[in-house]
Amino acid sequence: MAMLLEELPRWLRDRGLAGDDGLPFACAGVSMGAFGSLLYARRRVERHEPLAAVAAIAPALITSWRVMRTRNVFSSRQAWAAVDPLRHPESVRDVRLGVWCGTEDPFIAGARKFIKLTDPEVAYLAPGGHDGTFITAVAADVVRFLGAIAPEAEGRT
C-alpha cells in the first residue's frame, strides 16, 4: 500500500501524468485487485486525499474467515478484519463507487453484501462468472463510469 500512497504519486507527477500532487483521481481493480482498490480508497480517505471514484470488478469480497483462511493471505482473522471492505463500508461513503459482478461468480455473496452496505452509483449484477468473458463484457461500462468522472487534462483538445 505504501507504494501506491507514496511512490506512485511521485512517479505520475514526474512523468506529467497527474496534477501537481500526483494523486490518481480514481482506481479500478479486478478480483483481489478490487479488494485492494477499495482498501486504497479507504487509505486515501484517511489521509484526507479521497479518490473521486472506485470501480470494483468481480470483487473478491469473501464473507467468512473459514474461506479466507484457505487463501493464506492474512496471518489472522484480526488482520483480515482490519482491512476487509465489508467491515468498513463507511470508509468509502463519500467516494463514487461502481461494482460489477457476475451472478455465477464465486464472490457474488460478498459483492451483494457490499452493494447493500454502500449503495454504489453503479451496481451491475448480470449472468457471468469470475472470468475474462465477464470482465471483457463490462469493461466499456467501467471506462464510461470512470471517464465521466475524470478531470479535464490541461492542454487537451
N, C-alpha and C positions, 0 to 999 in steps of 0.2 A: 504494500500500500504506500510505503514511503516513496517508492519510485514514481508512482502516479501523482502523489501530492507535492513532491519536492523537485524531482528531476525532470519529469515530463514538461511542466510549465516552462522551465528554462530552455529545454530543447526546442519546444514550439516557438517560443519568443525569439530565440537566436536565429531561427530559420524563417522568420516573418510569417509564421503560420497561425499566429494568435495575436491578441492585443498586447498592450504593454505588460499586463500581469501574466500573460502566457497561459491562462487558465482555459481549458476547453469549456464551451458553453453547454455541452451535453455529453452523454455517454450511452453506449449501447453494448449489449452483451448477449451471448447465446449460451444456454445451459449453465454451467458453473460460472461462465463469464457474466451471465445475467445476475447471478447471486453477487458476484464481485462488483458489478456496476451499481447495484443497489447499495452495497456497503460503501463504495466510493462516494455515492451521492450523500449518504449519511455523514461520512467524514467531512465532506465539503460543507455541509450544513453546520456541523460542529465547529468548523473553522471560520464561520460567518462568510463563506465564499460559495453560496449554493449554486448548484447546477441549474440551468433553465429546464432541463428535461432529461429523462432516462427512458430508454427503450429496452425492455426485458423480453427477449425472445426465447421461448421454451425454457423458462427459468427453472433451474434445478433447486427448487424450494422443497426440501424434504421435511416431512411433518413429524417424524419420530426419531428419537435418539437411537432406537434399536436399528433402524435402517441407516441412519447417518454414520453410526459407529462402524458399519461394514465398509464404508468408503475410505477409512484410515486417513481422514483429512484433519480431524481435530483430536487433540490429546485427551479431551474430556467433554462431558456434557456441558459443563460450565463455559468452556472455551467456545463451543458451538453456540450456546445460548447468547453469549456476549455479542456475537456478530450476525446472528440469524435475522434476515429481514422480516420474517414472520413474527418475530418477537419485538420488533422495533418499528412498527409501521408509522408511528407518529413522527419519526425522524425524517421522513421524506414527504410530509403532508403539504409542504409549500413548493414541491418540485413537480413539474408536469410529468405524468407517468403514462407510458404505454406498455401494455402487456399483451403478448401474442403467444398462444399455446394451443397445440393440437389436442383434441379430446381423447385421443388414444395415447398421448404422451404419458409415460410413467410418472411424471411430475405434475399431472393435471390437478391433483388434490391440493397441492401447495399453491399452484397458480390461482385456483379458485379461491382459496383462503386469502391469499394476498389481495386479490381483486376485491373481495368482500371487505377487507380491512382498510383498503386505501381508496376505493372508488376512483380508479385511474381514468384519465381523459379517454384513453383507448383501452378497451378490454375485449380483445378478439379471441374467441374460442371457436374453433371450427374443426371439422374432421381432419385428422392428421396425426402423425407420430412425432417422435423425438429424432428427426432425421433431416437430411438435406432437402428432401422434397417439400416438407412443410416450411422450412426456413426460406427456401427459394420462393415459395408461393407468397410469403408475407413480406419479402424484402422491399418491394416497391412501396408498400404501405408504411413500413418503418422509415424509409427515406423521406416520404411525404410528411410524416409526423415530425421528424427532426428538422427537415428543410423548412417547414412553416415557422419554426421557432428560431432558426439560425439568424444571427445578427448580420446586418449588411457589412460586407467587407469594404474597406477603403479602396477606392480605385476600380471597383467592379463596374463594368458597364452592362 
